[in-house]
Amino acid sequence: MLLEDGHEVAVADNGRVGLELLASFQPEVVLLDVVLPEIDGIEVCRRLRGSSDAYVIMLTSKDHEVDRVVGLSVGADDYVTKPFFPKEVSARISAVGRRARAPRVDSALPERVFGDLRIDTEARRVTVAGEEVVLTKTEFDLLDAFTSRPKIVHTREMLRERIWGADWFGDDHVVDVHVANLRKKIDRDRSRSRIETVRGVGFRLEGGGTYGDAAGKVDGVIASARIADEQVETEQRLERLARSGLVNGAETIARLEAALENPRSPGPFQGILCCDVDHFKDINDTRGHAVGDVVLATLAARIRECIRASDTVGRVGDDKMLVLLPGVHDLCEVTKIAEKIRFRAAEPIQHSGTSIHSTLSIGATTTLPGESATTATARAEAAMYRAKQSGRNVVIGIDATQHR
């Protein structure tokens, strides 16, 4: 059917051959099944992203949400769930084939500066505090959209049309996953994301009008004062959170990578818990960020009560913590620890004479031999989203062996 539609097609029956074809065929669009012999589709996508700008459309099972989340996290642009209509796949390939990869830049400035975040739109290069950040094509296009018009709220519909085109018919979940992946890369140790969620509407760049050029000129003295105030507030919040025993996101991932390289006894696996604070934004909005920090620090302390001294609790987002449990035997052991944490976290928090009720939605998984930290944490995150969809204050486990 693809040949009938006028496409030039090359077919590989396993992941290894697919990667070998990449250099000679140089495709514009890659239709990639998750389940492939020799090298699976997730790993093929990860390696492909190191050398190719091609659009990647993943083919996944309808029941395997984790495959979709992991695929998008390693660089896929879109996904189609099985079973599907061949005409649907052909339409998506035709749609992305009509779109160029080059960014659409609204601003005349080649470099945009937002505090320590710099975006070179011509070189498609992004740095945070002078350190280069490697983004996928879709992540860069999203950042380009946010920074080209920093004063507006970007709806999901606007982002879909800008990044994928008006004829794209994927769902909003794809947009949300790519935004979440972008946040992880550009926020680093920040306690508040640069990309704010406007509930029921979409997303906007933090601060809105704090837009500058390469020379550091910003939009007015008020904006400059606000940046300074926010930096002081952020430093104070980070200091408070550091005292809670929370490790920053970069250090958390570094510890996981080290554990994957050198597994330790008594158990052969690394357990991972992704803990999301339910309704955390409501707490910040109604009680203030200082109270939100108290809640987060208290929950972190309660998690520490439930695990070993050698385990790690790290903050990887505004309302998200990652718990690393090296040396576990199986998923059952991990979920038992998660239930203990969930029960303890649900106890009321006493602060300034009032009770604050907060719960955790927890995703649990174990690692597979030889897999990357990115793949393992994405699986734990997918389990956490399932927990939130199940009504929150729930533990959901994903068996890694069923998603090879």
TIZA-764752 format. One record per residue: x negated, y, z negated of N, C-alpha, C in turn; residue in three letters. Coordinates in steps of 0.05 Angstrom, whole numbers, padded with zeros to 5 digits, always signed. Each point is the difference from the previous one (the first is absolute). Layout:
TIZA-764752
XYZXYZXYZALA;...
end
This chain:
TIZA-764752
-00016-00024+00000+00016+00024+00000-00017+00025+00000MET;-00022+00000-00015-00018+00023-00001-00012+00005+00027LEU;-00007-00021+00014-00011+00003+00028+00021+00012+00018LEU;+00025-00009-00003+00021+00011+00016+00005+00029-00005GLU;-00006+00009-00024+00003+00028-00007-00024+00017+00010ASP;-00019-00013+00013-00023+00015+00011-00024+00003-00018GLY;+00000-00015-00023-00023+00001-00018-00021-00020+00009HIS;-00025+00008-00003-00022-00018+00003-00004-00015-00027GLU;-00001-00026+00001+00001-00016-00025-00023-00019-00002VAL;-00012-00001-00024-00020-00021-00006+00010-00014-00025ALA;-00001-00027+00000+00011-00016-00022-00023-00015-00014VAL;+00001+00000-00027-00019-00016-00016+00016-00018-00018ALA;-00007-00025-00002+00016-00019-00016-00011-00003-00028ASP;-00021+00015-00007-00009+00000-00028-00014+00027-00005ASN;-00005+00005-00026-00012+00026-00008-00028+00004+00011GLY;-00016-00021+00000-00027+00003+00009-00002+00009+00029ARG;+00016-00014+00017+00001+00007+00029+00011+00028+00004VAL;+00019+00008-00016+00012+00026+00002-00021+00022-00005GLY;-00017-00004-00020-00021+00020-00006-00021+00001+00022LEU;-00005-00024+00012-00020+00000+00022+00011+00014+00025GLU;+00027-00001+00004+00012+00013+00023+00000+00030-00002LEU;-00002+00009-00025+00003+00029-00006-00020+00017+00016LEU;-00025-00009+00002-00021+00016+00013+00004+00001+00030ALA;+00008-00023+00012+00002-00002+00029+00026+00011+00011SER;+00022-00004-00015+00026+00008+00010+00007+00029-00008PHE;-00009+00009-00023+00005+00027-00011+00030+00007+00002GLN;+00017-00013-00015+00029+00004+00001+00008+00027-00011PRO;+00023+00010+00010+00012+00024-00012+00020-00008-00022GLU;+00012-00023+00003+00019-00010-00020-00007-00029-00006VAL;+00000-00007-00026-00005-00028-00008+00025-00010-00015VAL;+00011-00022+00011+00023-00014-00013-00013-00023-00016LEU;+00002+00001-00026-00017-00017-00017+00018-00016-00020LEU;-00001-00026+00003+00015-00017-00019-00017-00003-00025ASP;+00014+00000-00023-00014-00003-00025-00011-00028-00003VAL;+00015-00020+00009-00009-00028-00002-00015-00008+00025VAL;-00026-00001-00002-00018-00008+00022-00020-00021-00010LEU;-00008-00018+00018-00021-00019-00008-00028+00014-00002PRO;-00017-00012-00015-00028+00008-00004-00003+00026-00016GLU;+00010+00022+00011+00000+00026-00014+00029+00011+00000ILE;+00011+00005-00023+00028+00009+00000+00003+00029+00010ASP;+00025+00007+00005+00006+00026+00012-00008+00023-00017GLY;+00002-00002-00027-00007+00021-00018-00030+00006+00003ILE;-00017-00021+00000-00028+00004+00002-00008+00010+00028GLU;+00014-00009+00020-00005+00010+00027+00005+00030+00002VAL;+00022+00008-00012+00007+00029+00000-00021+00016-00015CYS;-00009-00010-00022-00021+00015-00015-00025+00003+00016ARG;-00009-00022+00013-00024+00002+00017+00004+00017+00024ARG;+00023-00002+00012+00006+00015+00024-00002+00030-00005LEU;+00009+00008-00024+00001+00029-00006-00029+00012-00001ARG;-00020-00017-00003-00027+00010+00000-00011+00008+00027GLY;+00014-00008+00021-00011+00005+00027+00021+00009+00021SER;+00025+00000-00007+00021+00005+00020+00021+00020-00010SER;+00009+00017+00019+00022+00019-00006+00027-00011+00009ASP;+00001-00025+00008+00025-00011+00011+00022+00001-00021ALA;+00025+00003+00010+00023-00002-00018+00004-00030-00006TYR;+00005-00006-00025+00003-00027-00009+00029-00004-00010VAL;+00014-00019+00012+00027-00007-00008-00002-00029-00012ILE;+00006-00003-00025-00001-00026-00014+00026-00015+00004MET;-00002-00026+00004+00023-00018+00000+00000-00015-00026LEU;+00021+00004-00016+00001-00012-00027+00027-00014-00005THR;-00001-00017-00020+00025-00014-00007+00018+00019-00015SER;+00026-00002+00005+00020+00018-00013-00002-00002-00030LYS;-00007-00024-00011+00000-00004-00029-00026+00008-00013ASP;-00021+00006+00016-00026+00005-00012-00007+00030+00001HIS;+00013+00015-00018-00005+00029-00002-00030+00005-00006GLU;-00013-00018-00015-00028+00005-00006-00017+00001+00025VAL;+00006-00016+00020-00015+00001+00025+00002+00028+00013ASP;+00024+00011-00001+00004+00027+00012-00016+00021-00014ARG;+00002-00001-00027-00015+00020-00016-00030-00002+00003VAL;-00010-00025-00001-00029-00004+00003-00008+00008+00028VAL;+00016-00008+00021-00007+00008+00027-00003+00029+00004GLY;+00019+00015-00010+00000+00029+00002-00024+00012-00015LEU;-00007-00012-00023-00021+00010-00016-00027-00003+00013SER;-00004-00020+00018-00026-00004+00013-00001+00013+00027VAL;+00022+00014+00008-00003+00016+00025+00021-00005+00021GLY;+00019-00018-00004+00021-00004+00020+00018+00025+00001ALA;+00011+00005+00024+00017+00024+00004+00030-00006-00004ASP;+00008-00024+00006+00028-00007-00001+00002-00030-00003ASP;+00025-00010-00005+00004-00029-00001+00027-00007+00011TYR;+00002-00025+00009+00025-00011+00010+00004-00026-00016VAL;+00024-00004-00011+00005-00024-00016+00012-00022+00018THR;-00008-00025-00007+00010-00023+00014+00026-00009-00013LYS;+00019-00011+00015+00001-00002+00029+00006+00028+00013PRO;-00008+00004+00024+00004+00025+00013+00009-00004+00029PHE;+00011+00021+00012+00007-00001+00028-00024+00008+00017PHE;-00007-00015+00020-00023+00008+00017+00002+00029+00010PRO;+00024+00008+00007+00004+00027+00011-00007+00022-00021LYS;+00004-00007-00026-00007+00019-00021-00030+00004+00000GLU;-00015-00022+00001-00029+00002+00000-00010+00015+00025VAL;+00011-00006+00023-00008+00013+00024+00006+00030-00002SER;+00022+00008-00012+00007+00028-00002-00020+00014-00019ALA;-00008-00013-00021-00019+00013-00018-00027+00003+00013ARG;-00009-00020+00015-00025+00002+00014+00001+00022+00020ILE;+00021+00002+00015+00003+00022+00020+00000+00027-00013SER;+00013+00002-00024+00001+00025-00014-00027+00010-00009ALA;-00016-00018-00013-00026+00009-00009-00019+00003+00023VAL;+00004-00014+00022-00017+00003+00023+00002+00027+00013GLY;+00023+00013-00004+00004+00026+00013-00012+00023-00017ARG;-00010-00007-00024-00009+00021-00018-00030-00001-00002ARG;-00013+00024+00001-00029+00001-00003-00007-00001-00029ALA;-00024-00009-00006-00010-00002-00028-00009+00027-00010ARG;-00006+00019+00017-00011+00025-00009+00019+00015-00018ALA;-00009+00013-00020+00017+00014-00019+00013+00024+00012PRO;+00024+00007-00010+00014+00024+00009-00006+00021-00021ARG;-00015+00020+00007-00009+00020-00019+00016+00026+00004VAL;+00014+00008-00021+00016+00025+00002-00017+00024-00006ASP;-00020-00003-00017-00017+00023-00008-00023+00003+00020SER;-00008+00026+00004-00022+00005+00018-00027-00005-00014ALA;+00000-00003-00027-00025-00004-00014-00009-00029+00003LEU;-00025-00005+00009-00010-00027+00003-00004-00014-00027PRO;-00005+00015-00021-00004-00011-00027+00020+00012-00020GLU;+00013-00017-00015+00019+00010-00020-00011-00007-00028ARG;+00003+00018-00018-00012-00003-00027+00021+00003-00021VAL;+00003-00020-00017+00019+00001-00022-00015-00009-00025PHE;-00012+00019-00014-00016-00007-00023-00025-00015+00009GLY;-00004-00025-00010-00023-00016+00008+00007-00019+00023ASP;+00025+00003+00011+00008-00016+00023-00005+00016+00026LEU;-00015-00012+00018-00006+00013+00026+00008-00019+00023ARG;+00014+00012+00019+00009-00016+00023-00011+00013+00025ILE;-00017-00014+00015-00011+00009+00026+00018-00013+00021ASP;+00018+00015+00012+00019-00011+00018-00012-00008+00027THR;-00022+00013+00008-00012-00007+00025-00016-00026-00002GLU;-00015-00003-00022-00016-00024-00004+00016-00022-00014ALA;+00025+00006-00008+00017-00019-00015-00016-00010-00024ARG;-00011+00018-00015-00017-00006-00023+00012+00013-00025ARG;+00001-00015-00022+00011+00009-00025-00021-00004-00022VAL;-00004+00020-00017-00017-00002-00023+00014+00009-00025THR;-00006-00013-00022+00009+00008-00027-00024+00005-00017VAL;-00003+00024-00010-00023+00007-00017-00026-00006+00015ALA;-00001+00004+00026-00024-00004+00016-00004-00029+00009GLY;+00016-00018-00010-00003-00028+00008+00020-00008+00021GLU;-00009-00013+00021+00018-00006+00022+00020-00022-00008GLU;+00025+00003+00008+00021-00019-00005+00008-00013+00026VAL;-00001-00026+00001+00007-00015+00025+00030-00005+00000VAL;+00014+00012+00020+00029-00004+00003+00006-00016+00025LEU;+00022-00014-00001+00010-00013+00025+00011+00022+00018THR;+00006-00006+00025+00011+00020+00018+00026+00011-00010LYS;+00017-00018-00009+00026+00010-00010-00003+00017-00025THR;-00017-00007-00018-00005+00016-00024-00010+00027+00007GLU;-00019+00002+00020-00010+00026+00008+00023+00017+00012PHE;+00016-00013+00017+00022+00015+00013+00019+00011-00020ASP;+00005-00016-00022+00018+00010-00021-00013+00024-00014LEU;-00026-00002-00007-00013+00022-00013-00001+00025+00018LEU;-00004-00005+00026+00001+00022+00019+00027+00014-00001ASP;+00021-00016-00001+00027+00012-00001+00004+00017-00025ALA;-00008-00011-00024+00004+00014-00025-00016+00026-00001PHE;-00025-00001+00010-00018+00023-00003+00004+00021+00022THR;+00012-00008+00023+00005+00019+00021+00023+00019-00007SER;+00019-00010-00016+00022+00017-00010+00004-00005-00030ARG;-00018+00011-00016-00001-00006-00028+00023+00012-00017PRO;+00014+00019+00012+00020+00014-00016+00028-00012+00002LYS;+00003-00021+00017+00026-00011+00004+00002-00028-00012ILE;+00025-00009-00004+00004-00028-00008+00004-00017+00026VAL;-00016-00021+00002+00001-00017+00024+00019-00023-00006HIS;+00022-00001+00013+00019-00023-00003-00012-00025+00012THR;+00010-00023-00008-00009-00025+00012+00007+00000+00030ARG;+00023+00011+00007+00007+00001+00029-00020+00017+00015GLU;-00009+00023-00011-00020+00017+00014-00026-00016+00003MET;-00008-00014-00021-00025-00015+00001+00001-00023+00020LEU;+00023-00013+00001+00004-00022+00019-00003+00010+00028ARG;+00013+00022+00006+00000+00010+00027-00028+00010+00008GLU;-00014+00013-00019-00026+00011+00006-00021-00022+00003ARG;+00000-00020-00017-00021-00020+00000+00006-00022+00020ILE;+00025-00009+00001+00007-00023+00016+00017+00007+00025TRP;+00012+00024+00001+00015+00008+00023+00030-00003-00005GLY;+00016+00015+00015+00029+00001-00004+00013-00027+00006ALA;-00013-00017+00017+00013-00025+00008-00009-00023-00018ASP;-00014+00006-00021-00008-00022-00019+00023-00006-00018TRP;+00005-00026-00005+00024-00007-00016-00008-00018-00024PHE;-00023+00005-00012-00007-00013-00025+00015+00012-00023GLY;-00006-00010-00025+00015+00010-00023-00018+00018-00017ASP;+00013+00013-00019-00014+00020-00017-00022-00013-00018ASP;+00003-00026-00005-00020-00013-00017-00028+00001+00012HIS;-00002-00001+00026-00026+00003+00013-00012+00027-00006VAL;+00016+00021+00002-00010+00027-00007-00010+00001-00029VAL;+00016-00011-00018-00007+00002-00029-00026-00016-00006ASP;-00003-00023+00013-00024-00016-00005-00025+00015+00010VAL;+00002+00012+00024-00023+00014+00011-00007+00025-00018HIS;+00021+00014-00009-00005+00023-00018-00013-00009-00026VAL;+00009-00023-00011-00012-00011-00025-00029-00007+00005ALA;-00007-00011+00023-00028-00007+00005-00017+00025+00003ASN;+00012+00020+00013-00015+00026+00004-00005+00012-00028LEU;+00020+00000-00017-00004+00011-00027-00023-00013-00015ARG;-00001-00027+00002-00022-00014-00014-00027+00010+00009LYS;-00003+00006+00025-00026+00007+00011-00008+00029-00005LYS;+00019+00018+00000-00008+00028-00003+00004+00011-00028ILE;+00014-00015-00017+00005+00010-00027-00023-00007-00019ASP;-00013-00023+00005-00022-00009-00016+00007+00001-00030ARG;-00014+00016-00015+00003+00001-00029+00021+00020-00010ASP;+00015+00012+00019+00020+00020-00008+00023-00013-00015ARG;+00010+00014-00020+00023-00010-00015+00026+00007+00014SER;-00001+00018+00020+00024+00007+00015-00007-00001+00029ARG;+00018-00011+00016-00006-00004+00028+00001+00027+00015SER;-00017+00001+00021+00000+00024+00017+00025+00001+00017ARG;+00013-00023+00005+00024-00002+00015+00023-00004-00018ILE;+00017+00020-00004+00022-00002-00018+00025-00012+00013GLU;+00015-00016-00015+00025-00011+00010+00022+00019-00008THR;+00016+00009+00019+00024+00016-00005+00024-00018+00001VAL;+00010-00006-00023+00020-00022-00002+00024+00005+00019ARG;+00006-00021+00015+00023+00001+00018-00005+00015+00026GLY;-00025+00011+00003-00006+00016+00024-00024-00011+00015VAL;-00023+00000-00013-00024-00009+00014-00025+00006-00016GLY;-00020+00012+00013-00026+00005-00012-00010+00028+00007PHE;-00017+00011-00018-00013+00026+00006-00028+00000-00013ARG;-00017+00017+00011-00027+00002-00011+00002+00015-00027LEU;-00016-00010-00019+00000+00012-00027-00007+00030+00002GLU;+00016+00016-00013-00006+00029-00001+00012+00015+00023GLY;+00006-00014+00023+00013+00013+00022-00016+00021+00014GLY;-00005+00023-00012-00012+00022+00014-00030+00003-00004GLY;-00013-00019-00014-00029+00003-00005-00016-00010+00024THR;+00003+00014+00021-00012-00008+00026-00024+00018+00006TYR;-00022-00012+00009-00024+00016+00005-00014-00009+00025GLY;-00021+00015+00008-00016-00008+00022-00028-00009-00010ASP;-00018-00005+00018-00026-00011-00008-00016+00019-00017ALA;+00006+00026+00003-00015+00020-00016+00011+00003-00029ALA;+00022-00015-00005+00011+00001-00027+00021+00021-00004GLY;+00008+00014+00020+00021+00020-00002+00027-00013-00004LYS;+00015+00009-00021+00025-00012-00005+00022+00020+00003VAL;+00025-00010-00002+00023+00017+00006+00008+00016-00024ASP;-00016+00020-00008+00008+00019-00020-00013-00006-00027GLY;-00001+00022-00017-00013-00002-00026+00016-00018-00019VAL;+00027+00000+00003+00017-00016-00017-00007-00029+00004ILE;-00003-00008+00025-00007-00028+00006-00026-00008-00013ALA;-00020+00018+00002-00026-00005-00012+00002-00004-00030SER;+00015+00017-00013+00004-00002-00029+00014-00026-00007ALA;+00019-00008+00016+00014-00025-00005-00019-00024+00002ARG;-00017+00000+00019-00020-00021+00003-00017-00002-00025ILE;-00010+00022-00010-00017+00000-00024+00016-00010-00024ALA;+00025+00009-00003+00016-00010-00023+00005-00030+00002ASP;+00006-00009+00024+00005-00029+00003-00025-00016-00005GLU;-00023+00010+00008-00025-00014-00004-00005-00003-00030GLN;+00005+00021-00015-00004-00001-00030+00020-00020-00012VAL;+00025+00002+00009+00020-00019-00010-00007-00029+00006GLU;-00009-00004+00025-00007-00027+00008-00023-00011-00016THR;-00021+00017-00004-00023-00009-00017+00008-00007-00028GLU;+00019+00016-00011+00009-00006-00027+00015-00026-00001GLN;+00017-00004+00020+00016-00025+00001-00018-00024+00003ARG;-00021+00002+00018-00018-00022+00004-00015-00007-00026LEU;-00007+00021-00015-00014-00004-00025+00017-00015-00020GLU;+00026+00008-00001+00018-00014-00018+00003-00029+00008ARG;+00003-00005+00026+00005-00027+00010-00025-00017-00004LEU;-00024+00012+00003-00025-00015-00004-00001-00011-00028ALA;+00009+00016-00019+00000-00009-00028+00019-00023-00005ARG;+00019-00005+00018+00019-00021-00004-00012-00027+00008SER;-00023-00001+00012-00013-00025+00008+00006-00007+00029GLY;+00014+00017+00014+00006-00005+00028-00025+00005+00017LEU;-00006-00020+00017-00023+00003+00019+00011+00013+00025VAL;-00016+00016+00014+00009+00012+00025+00003-00020+00022ASN;+00014+00008+00022+00006-00019+00021-00025-00012+00014GLY;-00019+00017+00005-00024-00010+00014-00016-00020-00016ALA;-00002+00005-00026-00014-00019-00018+00016-00026-00002GLU;+00026+00002+00000+00017-00024-00002-00005-00019+00024THR;+00000+00012+00024-00004-00016+00024-00029-00011+00000ILE;-00019+00016-00009-00028-00010-00001-00002-00024-00018ALA;+00014+00001-00022-00001-00023-00019+00013-00025+00012ARG;+00022+00004+00015+00013-00022+00013-00018-00012+00021LEU;-00013+00017+00016-00018-00010+00021-00023-00016-00013GLU;-00010+00010-00022-00022-00015-00014+00009-00027-00010ALA;+00025-00001-00011+00011-00025-00010+00005-00020+00022ALA;+00008+00011+00024+00005-00018+00023-00026-00012+00010LEU;-00022+00015-00002-00026-00010+00009-00012-00020-00020GLU;+00006+00004-00026-00011-00017-00021+00021-00010-00019ASN;+00016-00020+00009+00021-00010-00017-00011-00011-00026PRO;+00015+00003-00022-00010-00009-00025+00019-00020-00013ARG;-00011-00017-00017+00017-00019-00015+00015+00015-00022SER;+00021-00012-00012+00008-00028+00002+00016-00007+00025PRO;+00014+00019+00012+00016-00006+00023-00013+00009+00026GLY;+00009-00011+00022-00014+00006+00026+00012+00024+00014PRO;+00022+00011-00009+00014+00022+00014-00003+00027-00014PHE;+00006+00021+00015+00002+00026-00011+00030+00007+00000GLN;+00011+00007-00024+00027+00008-00002+00003+00030+00004GLY;+00021+00008+00014+00005+00029+00005+00029+00007-00007ILE;+00004+00021-00016+00026+00010-00006+00002+00029+00011LEU;+00020+00005+00015+00006+00028+00009+00024+00009-00016CYS;-00005+00020-00018+00021+00009-00019+00009+00028+00008CYS;+00025+00003+00006+00011+00027+00007+00019+00009-00022ASP;-00004+00025-00009+00017+00011-00021+00027+00008+00013VAL;+00021-00012-00010+00026+00005+00011+00010+00029-00007ASP;+00010+00013+00020+00011+00028-00003-00020+00019-00012HIS;-00025-00003+00007-00021+00017-00012+00003+00029+00010PHE;+00009+00004+00024+00003+00027+00011+00022+00015-00016LYS;+00021-00015-00008+00021+00013-00017-00012+00009-00026ASP;-00018-00015-00012-00012+00008-00025-00016+00025+00004ILE;-00017+00001+00021-00016+00024+00006+00018+00024+00005ASN;+00021-00004+00016+00018+00023+00007+00015+00011-00023ASP;+00010-00018-00018+00017+00009-00022-00015+00008-00025THR;-00023-00013-00005-00015+00004-00025-00027+00014+00004ARG;-00009+00000+00025-00026+00013+00006-00022-00021+00003GLY;-00022+00009+00013-00022-00019+00006-00015-00007-00025HIS;-00001+00017-00020-00014-00007-00025+00013-00024-00013ALA;+00027+00000-00001+00014-00023-00012-00003-00024+00018VAL;+00000+00004+00027-00005-00022+00018-00027-00013-00005GLY;-00020+00016-00006-00027-00010-00007+00001-00017-00026ASP;+00016+00010-00019+00002-00015-00025+00013-00028+00005VAL;+00020+00000+00017+00013-00025+00007-00019-00019+00013VAL;-00015+00010+00020-00019-00016+00015-00022-00011-00019LEU;-00011+00018-00017-00021-00009-00018+00010-00020-00020ALA;+00025+00003-00010+00012-00019-00018+00003-00027+00013THR;+00011+00000+00025+00004-00025+00014-00027-00014+00005LEU;-00020+00016+00007-00027-00012+00005-00010-00013-00026ALA;+00004+00013-00023-00009-00011-00025+00015-00026-00007ALA;+00026-00001+00007+00016-00024-00005-00009-00023+00018ARG;-00007+00007+00025-00010-00021+00018-00026-00011-00011ILE;-00017+00018-00011-00026-00010-00011+00005-00019-00023ARG;+00021+00005-00016+00006-00017-00022+00006-00029+00008GLU;+00009-00003+00025+00010-00026+00010-00021-00015+00016CYS;-00023+00011+00004-00021-00013+00017-00026-00002-00015ILE;-00020-00012+00012-00026-00003-00012-00016+00026+00002ARG;-00019+00003-00018-00017+00024+00001-00016+00002+00026ALA;-00006-00022+00012-00015+00000+00025+00016+00006+00025SER;+00027+00000-00003+00017+00006+00023+00001+00030+00005ASP;+00010+00007+00024+00000+00028+00008+00028+00011+00004THR;+00005+00025-00009+00025+00014+00006-00008+00026+00014VAL;+00008+00003+00025-00007+00023+00016+00024+00014+00011GLY;-00003+00026+00003+00022+00016+00012-00006+00004+00030ARG;+00019-00009+00017-00004+00001+00029+00021+00017+00014VAL;+00015+00016-00016+00021+00017+00012+00013+00016-00023GLY;+00018+00019+00008+00013+00016-00020+00013-00017-00022ASP;+00014-00021+00008+00015-00016-00020-00007-00029+00002ASP;-00024-00006+00010-00007-00028+00005-00027-00007-00013LYS;+00000-00024-00012-00024-00011-00013-00006-00028+00011MET;-00025-00006+00002-00009-00026+00010-00015-00013-00024LEU;+00008-00025-00006-00012-00015-00021-00015-00024+00012VAL;-00026-00002-00006-00016-00021+00011-00006-00021-00022LEU;+00006-00025+00007-00003-00022-00019-00018-00022+00011LEU;-00026+00004-00002-00019-00020+00011+00002-00026-00014PRO;-00006-00022+00014-00003-00026-00012+00026-00013-00009GLY;+00022+00004+00015+00026-00013-00006+00002-00026+00015VAL;+00018-00018-00009+00003-00026+00013+00021-00001+00022HIS;+00022+00015-00003+00021-00001+00020+00019+00024-00004ASP;+00020+00002+00019+00019+00022-00001+00017-00001-00025LEU;+00006-00024-00010+00017-00003-00024-00014+00015-00023CYS;-00026-00003-00003-00014+00013-00022+00002+00030+00003GLU;-00002+00010+00025+00001+00029+00005+00028+00011-00006VAL;+00021-00014+00008+00027+00010-00004+00008-00001-00030THR;-00011-00019-00015+00005+00000-00029-00012+00025-00013LYS;-00024+00008+00008-00013+00024-00010+00017+00024+00008ILE;+00010+00000+00025+00016+00022+00010+00026+00003-00016ALA;+00013-00022-00007+00024+00001-00016-00005+00011-00028GLU;-00023-00007-00011-00007+00011-00026-00004+00030+00001LYS;-00013+00009+00022-00004+00029+00004+00027+00014+00004ILE;+00017-00012+00016+00026+00013+00006+00017+00003-00026ARG;+00000-00021-00016+00015+00001-00025-00010+00022-00019PHE;-00027+00001-00002-00012+00020-00018+00004+00028+00011ARG;-00001+00004+00026+00002+00027+00012+00028+00011-00003ALA;+00020-00017-00003+00028+00009-00001+00008+00011-00027ALA;-00017-00003-00020+00006+00011-00026+00000+00031+00001GLU;+00018+00013-00014+00001+00029+00001-00026+00014-00008PRO;-00006+00022+00012-00024+00015-00006+00009+00024-00017ILE;-00011+00003-00024+00007+00023-00017-00019+00023+00006GLN;+00012+00023+00006-00016+00024+00006+00015+00025-00008HIS;-00013+00016-00017+00012+00025-00009+00028-00003-00010SER;+00005-00021-00015+00026-00003-00013+00021-00012+00019GLY;-00007-00008+00024+00019-00012+00019-00010-00027+00009THR;+00019-00016+00010-00006-00026+00011+00000+00001+00030SER;-00021-00010+00013-00001+00000+00029+00001-00030+00008ILE;+00018-00006+00017+00004-00028+00009-00013-00002+00028HIS;-00019-00018+00002-00014-00004+00026-00005-00030+00003SER;+00002-00009+00025-00005-00029+00006-00019-00002+00023THR;-00009-00025+00005-00019-00006+00022+00012-00020+00019LEU;-00003+00005+00026+00005-00021+00020-00027-00011+00007SER;-00003-00026-00001-00027-00012+00002-00001-00021+00022ILE;-00019+00003+00018-00006-00020+00020-00025-00016-00008GLY;+00002-00026+00002-00023-00017-00008-00009-00018+00023ALA;-00026-00005+00001-00011-00019+00020-00027-00009-00010THR;-00011-00019+00015-00028-00009-00004-00014+00003+00026THR;-00026+00000-00001-00016+00004+00025-00006-00027+00013THR;-00006+00001+00026-00009-00023+00014-00030+00001+00005LEU;-00014-00022+00001-00029+00001+00005-00006+00014+00026PRO;-00018+00019-00001-00010+00014+00024+00017+00023+00009GLY;+00023+00005-00012+00016+00022+00009-00010+00027-00011GLU;+00008+00021+00013-00009+00027-00008+00017+00011-00022SER;-00011+00020-00014+00015+00014-00021+00025+00014+00011ALA;-00003+00011+00025+00023+00013+00012+00023-00018+00004THR;-00005-00024+00011+00021-00020+00004+00013-00009-00026THR;-00016-00005-00020+00010-00010-00025+00017+00021-00014ALA;-00009+00025-00001+00015+00021-00014+00026+00007+00016THR;-00001-00002+00026+00024+00006+00016+00021-00021-00006ALA;-00008-00025-00004+00019-00021-00007+00013+00005-00027ARG;-00017+00008-00020+00011+00007-00026+00019+00024+00002ALA;-00006+00019+00017+00017+00023+00003+00027-00008+00013GLU;-00002-00018+00020+00025-00010+00012+00018-00014-00020ALA;-00012-00015-00018+00015-00013-00021+00013+00021-00019ALA;-00014+00021-00006+00010+00021-00017+00025+00013+00013MET;-00002+00006+00027+00023+00011+00014+00024-00018-00001TYR;-00005-00026+00001+00022-00019-00002+00013+00002-00028ARG;-00017+00004-00020+00010+00003-00028+00018+00024-00002ALA;-00009+00022+00012+00017+00025-00001+00026-00004+00015LYS;-00001-00014+00022+00025-00006+00015+00018-00018-00015GLN;-00011-00016-00019+00017-00019-00015+00012+00013-00025SER;-00003+00026-00003+00013+00015-00022-00019+00012-00020GLY;-00026-00002+00005-00020+00012-00018-00002-00015-00026ARG;-00021+00005-00016-00006-00014-00025+00001-00030+00004ASN;-00014-00008+00022-00001-00028+00008-00028-00008+00008VAL;-00007-00025-00004-00025-00011+00010+00005-00018+00024VAL;-00013+00005+00022+00002-00017+00024-00028-00009+00007ILE;-00003-00026+00004-00026-00011+00008+00000-00010+00029GLY;-00022+00004+00013-00004-00011+00027-00023-00019+00000ILE;+00006-00025+00009-00020-00021+00001-00018+00005+00024ASP;-00025+00006-00004-00018+00006+00023-00003-00023+00019ALA;+00002-00024-00010-00004-00024+00017+00022-00003+00021THR;+00023+00013-00005+00023-00002+00019-00002+00021+00022GLN;-00021+00017-00001-00002+00022+00019-00028-00001+00013HIS;-00010-00023+00004-00027-00003+00013+00002+00009+00029ARG;
end
